[in-house]
Amino acid sequence: MALRKGWAGFVFALAAALATAQEAPRKVAPQQVSPSAWFVQGEAALGSPANRNFISNAGFVVTPAGVVVVDALGSPQLARELLAEIARVTPQPVTHVVVTHYHADHVYGLQEFRKAGAKIVAHRAALEYLNSETARQRLEVSRTDLAPWIDAQTQLVEPDQWITAATELVVGGVRLQLQPVGPAHTPEDLVVMFPAERVLFAGDMVFRGRIPFVGQADSRQWIAALDALLKLDPRVVVPGHGALSTSARQDLELTRDYLAYLREAMGAAARDMEPFDDAYARTDWSRFEHLPLFKAANRMNAYNTYLLMERQGR
């Protein structure tokens, strides 16, 4: 009997350990994507205390004179962990952080990079959002919903440098192209192209292996921007969400085709003045419904696109 109790106890402990392991938060673990570039991959999930708001990607490029980071992750703790991981890769300091857009999961870590002495660069179109009541309220809600990772000390950080046009950033002789592509996913969308190694940091212009978050996006411009990014002919794409892509055309086209399908289906409904609920129910979503976060995001994406198509008159 003692043996049976001991075995049962072992099985219970093993099950508990496995459950804990499954619930353990994803580590900020850099993956090398080219001789000089790395990225870290967040979870395909909605932000929560359990995942520390680690739901987006960030990247960095190491140069002889410093490190350029692309996006700052979704909490100060994640940013501190990313800084520690960068220090394992190189003794060079972080000199710049380029913000692809000002969504919370990409920017709540910025204050840690500023403390480390980095210069923050973003598109000037983000200024309106930074000064908005929406940004203030979202941070307040995050301090509750994402506690303890977002708290009263977490702040929105304005850039040190605003850009409004294509800009070349040169650090240690390494050239990076900062290319505005908005308004698309957001008004302030930027992508970062590292031409010497053909790496594209695409921000949320590309969601790989999951449903994009459309929000208030200008999907028509987003589609046009994706077509333009295809012409850059990257060998590697670091998306804003999801795994690294070495099949750039296929993955850019997945995001593009999803947006185009939303516009086609919801545009027809808006044109015919069909009620949204009816239009959504009759639409065939089978091509996309297997993707992560489909249930969480697709209906909202479709509704926002329906309203957009009403405004655009098509």
Buried (B, 14 or more C-beta within 10 A) or exposed (E): EEEEEEEEEEEEEEEEEEEEEEEEBBEBEBBEBBEBBBBBBBBBBEBBEEBBBBBBBBBBBBBEEBBBBBBBBBBBBBBBBBBEBBBEEBEBBBBBBBBBBBBBBBBBBBBBBBEBEBBBBBBBBBBEBBEEEEBEEBBEEBBEEBEEBBEEEBEBBBBEEBBEEEBEBEBBEBEBBBBBBBBBBBBBBBBBBBEBBBBBBBBBBBBBBBBBBBEEBBBBBBBBBBEEBBEBEBEBBBBBBBBBBEEBEEBBBBBBBBBBBBBEBBBBBBEEEBEBEEBBEEBEBEEBEEBBBBEEBBBEBBBBBBBBBBEEEE
